[in-house]
Amino acid sequence: MAVVSAHYRACDALGLSNLEMNSMSRGPGSHVRSAWFSNYIAAAEKAKDSPWTIVSQLDRTWYRGANGGACGIFRLGPKHARIEYVGCELFDIAYFRQSVRAVLLILVERFGTAPAVRILPQSERDQCNYQLQWA
């Protein structure tokens, strides 16, 4: 965790804008992120499903890839969700919060028009909540 934290803190120190970070999320590393979620994406595309196929399983990917913490998924409407991550010190780092937002946006935009992912205000240092919407 110390190495990962140092990495994200160094990235955060670059002072990149949200636009620059979003642009980077679609760069050379995007194929790695797509591979991570490839089973979910393939299942959703085969079923011609909405983002719910992927969104409803985000907790599974979190437990496989994270060291501690938890992820909760709340369906607020047919095309509206809230994702809550808790117990992860990386959410103290703005760059990490924006990186997770970018990945969520990439996942949601595969299945709907007008995708939006918004970071909600943090109530605790080691958590982050996101609001997802699509049409």
C-alpha positions as CSV (number, residue, x, y, z in Angstrom):
1,M,0.0,0.0,0.0
2,A,2.9,2.3,0.7
3,V,4.1,2.1,-2.9
4,V,0.7,2.6,-4.4
5,S,0.1,5.6,-2.1
6,A,3.5,7.1,-3.0
7,H,2.6,6.7,-6.7
8,Y,-0.7,8.4,-6.4
9,R,0.7,11.2,-4.2
10,A,3.4,11.8,-6.8
11,C,0.8,12.0,-9.6
12,D,-1.3,14.3,-7.4
13,A,1.8,16.6,-7.0
14,L,1.9,17.1,-10.7
15,G,-1.2,19.3,-10.3
16,L,-3.0,18.1,-13.5
17,S,-6.4,19.4,-14.3
18,N,-9.4,17.2,-14.4
19,L,-9.4,17.5,-18.2
20,E,-5.8,16.4,-18.4
21,M,-6.5,13.4,-16.1
22,N,-9.6,12.4,-18.1
23,S,-7.5,12.6,-21.3
24,M,-4.8,10.4,-19.8
25,S,-7.4,7.8,-18.8
26,R,-8.1,7.3,-22.4
27,G,-4.4,7.0,-23.3
28,P,-2.1,3.9,-23.6
29,G,-3.2,2.5,-20.2
30,S,-6.9,2.3,-21.2
31,H,-6.5,-1.2,-22.7
32,V,-5.3,-2.4,-19.3
33,R,-8.4,-1.0,-17.6
34,S,-10.6,-2.5,-20.3
35,A,-9.0,-5.9,-19.8
36,W,-9.7,-5.7,-16.0
37,F,-13.5,-5.3,-16.7
38,S,-13.6,-7.3,-20.0
39,N,-15.7,-10.2,-18.6
40,Y,-18.4,-7.7,-17.3
41,I,-18.3,-5.7,-20.5
42,A,-18.6,-8.8,-22.7
43,A,-21.5,-10.1,-20.7
44,A,-23.3,-6.8,-20.8
45,E,-22.7,-6.4,-24.6
46,K,-23.9,-9.9,-25.3
47,A,-27.1,-9.4,-23.3
48,K,-27.4,-5.9,-24.8
49,D,-27.8,-4.8,-21.3
50,S,-27.4,-1.4,-19.6
51,P,-24.5,-0.4,-17.4
52,W,-26.2,-2.2,-14.5
53,T,-24.5,-5.5,-15.5
54,I,-21.1,-3.8,-14.7
55,V,-22.2,-1.4,-12.0
56,S,-23.9,-4.1,-9.9
57,Q,-20.6,-6.0,-9.8
58,L,-18.2,-3.2,-9.0
59,D,-17.9,-4.5,-5.4
60,R,-16.5,-7.8,-6.8
61,T,-13.8,-6.1,-8.7
62,W,-13.0,-3.9,-5.7
63,Y,-12.5,-7.0,-3.5
64,R,-10.2,-8.6,-6.1
65,G,-8.1,-5.5,-6.7
66,A,-8.0,-3.6,-3.4
67,N,-6.3,-4.2,-0.1
68,G,-9.1,-3.5,2.4
69,G,-12.1,-1.3,2.3
70,A,-15.5,-1.9,0.8
71,C,-17.7,-0.9,-2.1
72,G,-21.5,-0.4,-2.0
73,I,-23.8,0.0,-5.0
74,F,-27.1,1.7,-4.6
75,R,-29.7,1.9,-7.4
76,L,-31.4,5.3,-7.2
77,G,-33.3,4.9,-10.4
78,P,-33.3,2.9,-13.7
79,K,-30.3,5.0,-15.0
80,H,-29.0,6.5,-11.8
81,A,-26.7,4.9,-9.2
82,R,-24.6,5.9,-6.2
83,I,-21.3,4.1,-5.6
84,E,-19.8,4.3,-2.1
85,Y,-16.2,3.3,-1.4
86,V,-15.1,3.2,2.3
87,G,-12.0,2.2,4.2
88,C,-9.3,3.0,1.6
89,E,-6.7,5.6,2.5
90,L,-6.1,6.2,-1.2
91,F,-9.3,8.3,-1.4
92,D,-7.4,10.9,0.6
93,I,-5.6,11.7,-2.6
94,A,-7.4,13.8,-5.2
95,Y,-5.7,12.2,-8.1
96,F,-6.9,8.7,-7.0
97,R,-10.5,10.0,-6.6
98,Q,-10.4,11.5,-10.1
99,S,-8.8,8.3,-11.5
100,V,-11.7,6.1,-10.1
101,R,-14.2,8.7,-11.5
102,A,-12.6,8.4,-15.0
103,V,-12.8,4.6,-14.9
104,L,-16.4,4.7,-13.9
105,L,-17.2,7.1,-16.7
106,I,-15.5,4.9,-19.3
107,L,-17.6,1.9,-18.1
108,V,-20.9,3.8,-18.1
109,E,-20.4,5.5,-21.4
110,R,-20.2,2.1,-23.3
111,F,-23.9,1.6,-22.7
112,G,-25.7,4.9,-22.7
113,T,-25.9,8.4,-24.0
114,A,-25.1,11.4,-21.9
115,P,-23.1,9.5,-19.2
116,A,-22.1,11.5,-16.1
117,V,-20.1,10.6,-13.1
118,R,-19.8,13.1,-10.3
119,I,-17.7,12.9,-7.2
120,L,-19.9,13.7,-4.1
121,P,-18.5,15.7,-1.2
122,Q,-16.4,13.5,1.1
123,S,-17.6,13.0,4.7
124,E,-14.6,10.9,5.8
125,R,-11.0,10.9,4.6
126,D,-10.8,7.3,3.6
127,Q,-14.0,7.2,1.5
128,C,-15.5,8.6,-1.7
129,N,-18.9,8.5,-3.1
130,Y,-19.9,8.8,-6.8
131,Q,-23.1,9.5,-8.5
132,L,-23.6,7.9,-11.9
133,Q,-26.2,8.8,-14.5
134,W,-26.8,7.8,-18.1
135,A,-29.6,8.1,-20.7
